[in-house]
Every structure is written in C-alpha cells, then in structure tokens.
Amino acid sequence: MGFFAKLGRDLRLDARISRPIAAGQQPIGAAATLIGPADWLLAGAAALVAGALYLWLGGELIGTAFFADWNYAFDMDSPRFVEILGAAHPAPPSPDRPISWIMKHPFLPVFRPPVRLLTLLGLSPDAAATALIAAIGGLTVAASHLYATAFGLPRPEAVLATILFAASSTQLFIGFLIESYGLAAFGIVVLYLMTLLRLRGAAEFPRGRFLVAAYQFGITSTNFVQAGIAELTVWVTRLGLERGLVRTISFCLIALALFGILILIGYPTAVLEFLADPVRQIKLAFWVIPHESVKVGLLGVLQVFFGYTMVAPEFTTVPIPEDGMAMHDFRTWAFSPIGTVAIWLWLALVGIGLALFARRDRPMLAALGLALAGNVALHLYYQDRGSVFLYSGHVHFLVFALCLPALRALGRGTGAIRLAGRWALGGFVALVAVNNFGRALEFTAIFG
C-alpha cells in the first residue's frame, strides 16, 4: 500500500475520532493501576493549596501600579491580558498588528466567561483574572502530581516532587502573573500525562488527544508542535517509523482542519484579512520582519531553560526607555547563598535523572528531548530585548520531568538509605522553596 493510500486510511480513522489501538496493544482501562484514588485525592489537595498560594501572591499586586503598564515582569503583557479576559468591551489587543494576536492565541477568549462572571459578582478585572490564573496554576500542579505517580514514583517521592514543581521558579511566577504562559503550561503537563499513559498502554484518549491539541493550539499556537511530537512518539513506538509518521500526519491534518473551521467561525473578518496577504501577516506575527533587538545566545537560553526555571536568580533590572520604566527579569547567573546550593543540586539531579531513564521510558525521553530541542531552536530566534524567561512556561515541565527517574530510584531504595534519601530530597525542596518564595515576595513588594 502506498503512502497516500495509508494516509487516506488513517484520515478516515481519525476523522471518526475513533479508538486507534494498534494491533497487539494492551486494551484500555488500566489507568487505575498507575493512579489510584488516594493519588487523585492528593492531586486535588495539591491543586487547592498551590492555587491558594498563587492567589495570595497575585492578590498582592491587585490595584497596584503593576497593572499600569506592560512589561514590568519578564516582558509579560499583564494589563493587555486583563483587558482581554475581564474588560466589558476589550480594545483590539494589538492595534498595529490586529491579526498577529489571533494567530498566536486564537482560542484564549474561551476564558472570558468565567472571568466576566467574577467581575459581575463584584471583583475588579485584575482580581478576576488573577483568580483564573491561580486556579489554572493549581490544576497544573495537580497534573504534575499525577504524572509523577504514573511515572512510578512511590507516594512520598511523588508528593515531594509535586511540592518541588509547585515551588519552582517558573511555575511560581506564571501561577500568579496574568499572561498566557500559565494557561499554556497546564495544557503541556496534561499533554505529557496523557502521552505517558498511552505509552504505558493504560489509556488511549481517542477524543482527548484532539481536545488537548486544540487547547495547546488555542492558547499558544506554536505549542501545537508539542502535541504533534507526542503523537509521533506514541505511534512510532507502537508501529515503527514509517507507519507512525503516517498516523501522525493524519492526526495533524484532522486537527488543523478542525482548528481552521473554529477560527473561520470565530474570526471571519480576520481570516479574510489574513488571506489577502498571508506572507506579510505571518512575518508580522512571528517577527520575521527584521527589527533591532538584543538577543541571547545558546548558553543564555540553556541557562534559563535548565537553570532559572527551577531556581530563581537575583533580579536583573532592564531599562525600557520607550516606556519610561524598568523591567525585572532573570538574566544573570547570580544567586543568593541558598540559591547557589539549590541550583547546583538541581543540575546534578537532572543529570542523574537523564542517566537513569529506563529502557521503557526512552520513548518519553525522546518526546521530551524533541520538544526541548525545538523550543531552544525557536527561542534562539524568537525573542526580543534578550527576554527568554518569558517563554520558560513552555519548557519548564519538560526539564522537570527529566529529574523524575532519579526520584523514582531513590524511592526504590531500602531501609535507612531510602529514609536518608527522602530527608535529603526534602531538604533540597525546602531550599528551592525558600529561595523562590523570597524572590516572589521581593517582586510583589516593589508594587505593594
């Protein structure tokens, strides 16, 4: 059977959103063997505690000068997202590039109804948007706990891993700062949780995989690539390279067709404007048109993605003359004494985790590695003013997942060794939490 014949067959399967189990695969329904009722309860508790923490931190900024201008934190556009999500009549998000925002965040307005409801109940738009971001941040932490559990961590190590993720630099800041990155991170963690369960033969998600892909695309369109990588990993593992590629192409074509229909319904005028000059609109949206900008090189991008995402360094103050203000960012390898210890322990933990990936985990490692490499390559180009931490929400969970084999091995020790290891892990988590909470409180105090 030729390539296009195979593609046509798979398109017919995926167009029915059918249950695509390869021959010889384990039947669906074994997810409960990886994630039990107690694990769901712990995930729920993690969501509540983390969400409350993020809400408290975000509450420190409500009604302050933080929302008076863009870019005070990491080049984030918090006031713009408050207006998009909470204003009764939001202005066009980018008057000079009206289609660019739609191309990057096409389905973000689906979050307007809950935020608008909170404003009708008496909350200000910034308070209502903060509540949404904090709630999604809590759910992201819950999903990370389920992933750690499904990956095979014993319950004590899974709980400590969840606290580590919740207190990590990137998750902490995107859990209370209003932007698209906290919303996107939730979809990324859920995507890889589903991918892990599929690779374990514990579940299939015949419809869920399209739903999560739509979420990824709709919050930040470039993150659809991660959904494609996840599909490729699952199908190549099951069916081999050629057949797996066909299944992945089929998934992507069906998904993109569905997204196109939704965009046509939601933005008919913008679609017509895009079709009038698509090349120019793509250049505007993704900065293909040359403009003066300071860019960070490969070492700087790797420092942010592998280091600052977990352990917050000292703030770097970046003047923005055109706005008459100063931005706070993470740009230099300068840590507090606690942070210095924590960052080197973190990098060692990631290295050990990489070395301990088991044979059956290698497809997952391949998915994480491909997504990481793609994001590093993208942000060597797609950045402005040297701001890179801004994008760390798209990669943080990928790096975090690399350390989990080390924590799983720790939990499989015996007697005093395992107990000592848990105390050591708890101490490391405490170092990270103290360092990062201190940095978050330092930031909120600037505007308090």
C-alpha positions as MATLAB code, in Angstrom:
seq = 'MGFFAKLGRDLRLDARISRPIAAGQQPIGAAATLIGPADWLLAGAAALVAGALYLWLGGELIGTAFFADWNYAFDMDSPRFVEILGAAHPAPPSPDRPISWIMKHPFLPVFRPPVRLLTLLGLSPDAAATALIAAIGGLTVAASHLYATAFGLPRPEAVLATILFAASSTQLFIGFLIESYGLAAFGIVVLYLMTLLRLRGAAEFPRGRFLVAAYQFGITSTNFVQAGIAELTVWVTRLGLERGLVRTISFCLIALALFGILILIGYPTAVLEFLADPVRQIKLAFWVIPHESVKVGLLGVLQVFFGYTMVAPEFTTVPIPEDGMAMHDFRTWAFSPIGTVAIWLWLALVGIGLALFARRDRPMLAALGLALAGNVALHLYYQDRGSVFLYSGHVHFLVFALCLPALRALGRGTGAIRLAGRWALGGFVALVAVNNFGRALEFTAIFG';
ca = [
       0.000    0.000    0.000;
       1.404    3.398   -0.995;
       1.937    6.364    1.294;
      -1.172    8.261    0.226;
      -3.321    5.153    0.469;
      -2.107    4.639    4.039;
      -2.687    8.298    4.802;
      -6.211    8.100    3.409;
      -6.979    5.075    5.574;
      -5.710    6.815    8.705;
      -7.540   10.014    7.848;
     -10.773    8.032    7.755;
      -9.944    6.587   11.193;
      -9.050    9.922   12.753;
     -11.934   11.756   11.096;
     -14.264    9.496   13.077;
     -12.238   10.353   16.230;
     -12.161    6.604   16.662;
     -10.306    4.462   19.151;
      -6.993    3.867   17.370;
      -5.316    0.969   19.148;
      -2.596   -0.733   17.178;
      -2.700   -4.479   16.760;
      -1.322   -6.275   19.775;
      -1.627   -3.284   22.090;
      -2.860   -3.558   25.633;
      -6.594   -2.818   25.996;
      -7.828    0.422   27.521;
      -8.808    0.694   31.164;
      -5.589    0.119   33.076;
      -5.037    3.743   34.134;
      -6.260    2.933   37.643;
      -3.307    0.575   38.067;
      -0.987    3.590   37.739;
      -3.052    6.277   39.501;
      -5.218    5.199   42.447;
      -7.979    7.019   44.365;
      -5.534    8.254   47.011;
      -3.380    9.798   44.287;
      -6.381   11.691   42.908;
      -7.136   12.989   46.404;
      -3.549   14.136   46.820;
      -3.693   15.827   43.412;
      -6.854   17.643   44.466;
      -5.235   18.781   47.701;
      -2.188   19.982   45.756;
      -4.443   21.998   43.445;
      -6.171   23.687   46.378;
      -3.001   24.507   48.304;
      -0.995   25.676   45.293;
      -3.935   27.650   43.886;
      -4.435   29.411   47.233;
      -0.732   30.264   47.414;
      -0.698   31.685   43.878;
      -3.893   33.627   44.580;
      -2.327   35.178   47.676;
       0.787   36.224   45.762;
      -1.265   37.603   42.880;
      -3.521   39.397   45.343;
      -0.543   41.440   46.487;
      -0.474   43.064   43.028;
      -4.191   43.783   42.624;
      -4.907   47.508   42.437;
      -1.208   48.429   42.306;
       0.913   50.189   39.689;
       1.861   46.770   38.304;
      -1.180   46.901   36.031;
      -0.485   50.455   34.887;
       1.885   49.396   32.109;
       3.155   46.383   30.207;
       6.476   44.596   30.729;
       7.122   45.194   34.448;
       7.797   41.463   34.849;
       9.791   39.391   32.351;
       8.370   41.327   29.352;
       4.886   39.982   30.174;
       1.870   41.955   28.967;
      -0.338   41.509   32.027;
      -2.548   44.626   31.531;
      -3.363   43.513   27.991;
      -4.487   40.069   29.179;
      -6.560   41.600   31.981;
      -8.424   43.609   29.360;
      -8.846   40.656   27.007;
     -10.178   38.418   29.762;
     -12.025   40.831   32.014;
     -12.985   44.070   30.278;
     -16.607   44.523   29.241;
     -15.532   45.900   25.854;
     -11.871   44.991   25.278;
      -9.911   47.048   22.805;
      -8.043   45.284   19.972;
      -5.020   43.646   21.671;
      -2.510   44.825   19.071;
      -3.849   47.809   17.098;
      -0.786   47.870   14.832;
      -0.925   44.101   14.231;
      -4.568   43.078   14.808;
      -4.268   39.613   13.295;
      -0.985   38.720   14.997;
      -2.600   38.184   18.380;
      -5.312   35.964   16.862;
      -2.641   33.875   15.134;
      -0.794   33.355   18.427;
      -3.722   32.930   20.871;
      -6.824   32.132   18.800;
      -8.974   30.440   21.452;
      -7.945   32.466   24.523;
     -11.364   34.240   24.661;
     -12.925   30.965   25.890;
     -11.658   32.048   29.325;
     -13.609   35.317   29.200;
     -16.920   33.900   30.559;
     -15.581   32.796   33.987;
     -13.572   35.995   34.391;
     -16.518   38.175   33.324;
     -18.757   36.267   35.739;
     -16.392   37.111   38.595;
     -16.433   40.786   37.576;
     -20.248   40.748   37.584;
     -20.064   39.348   41.119;
     -18.050   42.384   42.189;
     -14.385   41.605   41.545;
     -12.230   44.016   39.593;
     -10.957   42.718   36.217;
      -7.407   42.303   37.562;
      -8.668   40.382   40.615;
     -10.910   38.159   38.486;
      -8.113   37.385   36.006;
      -5.736   36.658   38.903;
      -8.244   34.164   40.318;
      -8.392   32.367   36.959;
      -4.605   32.202   36.589;
      -4.170   30.961   40.170;
      -6.822   28.260   39.701;
      -5.200   27.045   36.488;
      -1.826   27.108   38.251;
      -3.232   24.840   40.958;
      -4.577   22.426   38.353;
      -1.166   22.393   36.667;
       0.439   21.317   39.941;
      -2.224   18.606   40.351;
      -1.460   17.283   36.856;
       2.263   17.213   37.674;
       1.477   15.025   40.702;
      -0.490   12.592   38.545;
       2.388   12.451   36.063;
       4.926   11.710   38.820;
       2.664    8.977   40.160;
       2.079    7.404   36.745;
       5.821    7.557   36.094;
       6.307    5.191   39.019;
       7.405    7.365   41.923;
       6.429    5.990   45.331;
       3.921    8.226   47.087;
       6.379   10.106   49.387;
       8.667   10.929   46.454;
       5.672   11.886   44.290;
       4.469   14.316   46.962;
       7.932   15.862   47.312;
       8.223   16.112   43.511;
       4.860   17.887   43.402;
       5.963   20.412   46.029;
       9.202   20.937   44.101;
       7.263   21.637   40.913;
       4.781   23.944   42.662;
       7.611   25.954   44.254;
       9.818   26.049   41.160;
      10.692   29.468   39.810;
       8.729   29.314   36.572;
       5.615   27.659   37.968;
       5.549   30.064   40.911;
       5.648   33.205   38.779;
       3.326   32.047   35.989;
       0.976   30.831   38.725;
       0.180   34.398   39.806;
       1.249   36.713   36.957;
      -1.515   37.211   34.393;
      -0.404   36.108   30.926;
      -0.926   33.193   28.558;
       2.012   31.178   29.913;
       0.294   29.797   32.998;
      -2.638   28.685   30.865;
      -0.302   27.091   28.319;
       1.676   25.228   30.998;
      -1.478   23.448   32.165;
      -2.067   22.065   28.671;
       1.560   20.974   28.373;
       1.525   18.986   31.622;
      -1.795   17.334   30.721;
      -0.453   16.505   27.243;
       2.558   14.629   28.625;
       0.486   12.921   31.297;
      -1.773   11.575   28.540;
       1.267   10.621   26.460;
       2.787    8.698   29.373;
      -0.457    6.798   29.981;
      -0.721    5.967   26.272;
       2.854    4.723   26.153;
       2.166    2.580   29.224;
      -0.883    1.100   27.474;
      -3.091    2.359   30.304;
      -5.381    4.668   28.294;
      -5.957    5.908   24.752;
      -7.816    9.250   24.843;
      -9.203    8.931   21.299;
     -11.048   12.245   21.677;
      -8.998   13.764   24.478;
      -5.861   13.935   22.332;
      -7.706   16.231   19.899;
      -9.116   18.304   22.750;
      -5.693   18.834   24.321;
      -4.193   19.638   20.920;
      -6.933   22.237   20.414;
      -6.156   23.703   23.837;
      -2.436   23.823   23.028;
      -3.030   25.487   19.679;
      -5.665   27.858   21.025;
      -3.637   29.233   23.937;
      -0.308   29.487   22.090;
      -0.440   28.219   18.524;
       3.215   27.151   18.339;
       2.619   24.668   21.171;
       0.612   22.533   18.773;
       4.034   21.233   17.720;
       4.328   19.554   21.124;
       1.038   17.742   20.517;
       2.423   16.557   17.187;
       5.623   15.338   18.861;
       3.561   13.433   21.422;
       1.550   11.714   18.684;
       4.713   10.880   16.756;
       6.262    9.336   19.853;
       3.249    7.147   20.585;
       2.776    5.888   17.040;
       6.441    5.341   16.163;
       6.831    3.368   19.399;
       3.876    1.174   18.501;
       4.085    0.872   14.733;
       7.594    1.787   13.624;
       8.850    4.884   11.844;
       7.006    4.775    8.507;
       3.601    3.769    9.841;
       3.995    6.094   12.820;
       4.712    9.056   10.565;
       1.555    8.353    8.573;
      -0.571    8.198   11.737;
       0.961   11.463   12.985;
       0.376   13.264    9.694;
      -3.219   12.065    9.748;
      -3.717   13.415   13.279;
      -2.196   16.784   12.396;
      -4.272   17.212    9.234;
      -7.538   16.421   11.019;
      -6.660   18.627   13.993;
      -5.630   21.590   11.840;
      -8.793   21.251    9.755;
     -10.902   21.386   12.926;
      -8.962   24.408   14.180;
      -9.423   26.129   10.821;
     -13.180   25.672   10.980;
     -13.314   27.101   14.514;
     -11.173   30.095   13.522;
     -13.339   30.734   10.461;
     -16.433   30.756   12.669;
     -14.863   32.934   15.362;
     -12.858   35.394   13.263;
     -14.337   35.620    9.732;
     -13.092   39.177    9.108;
      -9.588   38.392   10.328;
      -9.458   35.300    8.108;
     -10.280   37.394    5.051;
      -7.632   39.951    6.002;
      -5.096   37.168    6.508;
      -5.877   35.594    3.135;
      -5.382   38.969    1.420;
      -1.665   38.896    2.333;
      -0.757   35.762    4.333;
       3.015   36.129    3.962;
       3.026   39.606    5.473;
       0.735   38.590    8.327;
       2.958   35.630    9.235;
       6.010   37.876    9.189;
       4.312   40.390   11.460;
       3.111   37.753   13.904;
       6.398   35.904   14.256;
       8.855   38.772   13.842;
      10.247   37.634   10.520;
      10.443   41.275    9.504;
      13.865   42.444   10.746;
      13.938   44.795   13.746;
      16.656   45.898   16.124;
      16.810   43.628   19.139;
      19.310   42.307   21.670;
      19.286   38.511   21.529;
      20.549   35.924   23.981;
      22.810   33.193   22.597;
      22.657   29.426   23.095;
      24.347   29.436   26.519;
      21.953   32.071   27.800;
      18.885   30.184   26.564;
      20.135   26.935   28.156;
      20.824   28.710   31.456;
      17.248   29.977   31.540;
      15.545   26.749   30.454;
      17.597   24.327   32.562;
      18.504   26.563   35.499;
      16.341   29.612   36.130;
      13.136   27.663   35.510;
      13.746   25.822   38.791;
      15.855   28.204   40.907;
      15.305   31.957   40.670;
      18.493   34.040   40.414;
      18.801   37.642   41.531;
      16.635   40.065   39.561;
      18.160   41.985   36.681;
      16.653   45.440   36.158;
      16.275   46.235   32.465;
      15.505   49.860   31.490;
      12.871   50.252   28.759;
      13.376   53.848   27.592;
      10.432   53.936   25.191;
       8.054   53.145   28.045;
       9.897   55.171   30.681;
      10.012   52.224   33.092;
      12.223   49.373   34.285;
      11.545   45.670   33.807;
      12.537   42.913   36.247;
      13.877   39.749   34.648;
      16.101   36.728   35.320;
      19.171   37.166   33.132;
      22.400   36.713   35.102;
      23.938   33.710   36.836;
      23.853   35.368   40.258;
      22.144   33.615   43.172;
      21.666   34.049   46.878;
      23.728   31.641   49.056;
      20.680   29.353   49.329;
      20.039   29.641   45.594;
      23.670   28.802   44.800;
      23.404   25.499   46.661;
      19.982   24.780   45.173;
      20.940   25.418   41.535;
      23.907   23.050   41.593;
      21.909   20.353   43.354;
      19.173   20.807   40.758;
      21.523   20.447   37.796;
      23.036   17.343   39.409;
      19.564   15.875   39.910;
      18.683   16.443   36.243;
      21.944   14.801   35.172;
      21.306   11.764   37.366;
      17.740   11.561   36.108;
      18.919   11.528   32.498;
      21.346    8.716   33.269;
      18.618    6.625   34.938;
      15.950    6.686   32.238;
      14.925    3.038   31.870;
      14.513    1.332   28.500;
      10.729    1.525   28.610;
      10.966    5.268   29.394;
      13.090    6.099   26.365;
      10.138    6.989   24.113;
       9.065    9.503   26.752;
      12.618   10.830   26.928;
      12.594   11.174   23.138;
       9.372   13.198   23.251;
      10.700   15.482   25.983;
      14.032   15.874   24.191;
      12.472   16.715   20.828;
      10.172   19.293   22.388;
      13.046   20.816   24.364;
      15.319   20.992   21.322;
      12.554   22.584   19.280;
      11.929   25.250   21.905;
      15.627   26.022   22.278;
      15.956   26.427   18.497;
      12.811   28.568   18.325;
      13.851   30.945   21.072;
      17.340   31.434   19.777;
      15.464   33.413   17.134;
      12.077   34.298   18.616;
      12.966   36.666   21.450;
      13.116   40.396   21.978;
      15.245   42.599   24.244;
      17.028   39.480   25.476;
      13.899   38.287   27.310;
      13.883   34.481   27.470;
      12.479   33.593   30.901;
       9.199   34.867   29.450;
       8.923   31.639   27.445;
      10.042   29.224   30.139;
       6.477   28.120   30.872;
       6.571   26.233   27.573;
       9.576   24.130   28.604;
       9.668   24.018   32.387;
       7.726   20.789   32.795;
       9.871   19.125   30.114;
      13.010   19.827   32.160;
      11.310   18.949   35.439;
      10.296   15.548   34.044;
      13.958   14.755   33.362;
      14.720   14.514   37.091;
      11.949   12.030   37.907;
      13.934    8.828   37.170;
      16.359    9.888   39.924;
      13.491   10.355   42.407;
      11.974    7.024   41.384;
      15.286    5.265   42.011;
      15.539    6.988   45.384;
      12.133    5.628   46.395;
      13.138    2.104   45.461;
      15.987    2.029   47.944;
      15.721    0.088   51.159;
      15.739    0.875   54.855;
      17.961    3.635   56.155;
      19.221    4.561   52.674;
      15.716    5.329   51.432;
      14.865    7.270   54.603;
      18.057    9.326   54.378;
      17.373    9.975   50.702;
      13.890   11.266   51.468;
      15.219   13.621   54.122;
      17.847   14.870   51.667;
      15.206   15.373   48.974;
      13.004   17.226   51.452;
      15.907   19.483   52.339;
      16.539   20.254   48.672;
      12.852   21.049   48.096;
      12.964   23.384   51.114;
      15.995   25.214   49.683;
      14.244   25.749   46.360;
      11.025   26.891   48.044;
      12.736   29.356   50.393;
      14.795   30.842   47.569;
      11.895   31.199   45.126;
       9.267   32.409   47.588;
      11.727   35.037   48.733;
      12.176   36.182   45.159;
       8.405   36.282   44.551;
       7.820   38.320   47.704;
      10.634   40.646   46.673;
       8.818   41.249   43.391;
       5.376   41.871   44.905;
       6.933   44.261   47.459;
       8.093   46.513   44.627;
       4.478   47.423   43.894;
       2.938   46.887   47.334;
];
